[in-house]
Amino acid sequence: MAGDAAHAAAVSVPATLVTTPTLHPAAGQNNVLAEPQRHLSTNFARRGFAAVWDEVRHRPGATGSPRLHAVLAVLECTAESRLPGG
C-alpha cells in the first residue's frame, strides 16, 4: 500500500475497553471501508463478538489484527506507552 510510512498519533481509550480475544491489548488496527463495503460495517457493528468472518476476505496485519481486503486505508497501531488518565 502506498504511504506505508510510520506516523505518530495519540489515542485515548478507557482502561475497561473490551476487545475480541484475538486482539493484542498493545496493538490494533482500523480498516477504512468504502461505500460498497457498508455490509461489512453493518456486520461488525450489529454482531459485536459474534461477527461473521466466514466470507470476509482478510489476512493478519503486522500486529496480527485482521486486515480486510480492498479497503480504502489501514491504520495499524502499536502502543508506545500507557499513561493513567481521567
Beta strands, then each sheet from edge to edge (+ up, - down):
strand 1: 27-32
strand 2: 58-60
strand 3: 66-68
strand 4: 73-78
sheet 1: 1+ 4-
sheet 2: 2+ 3-
end
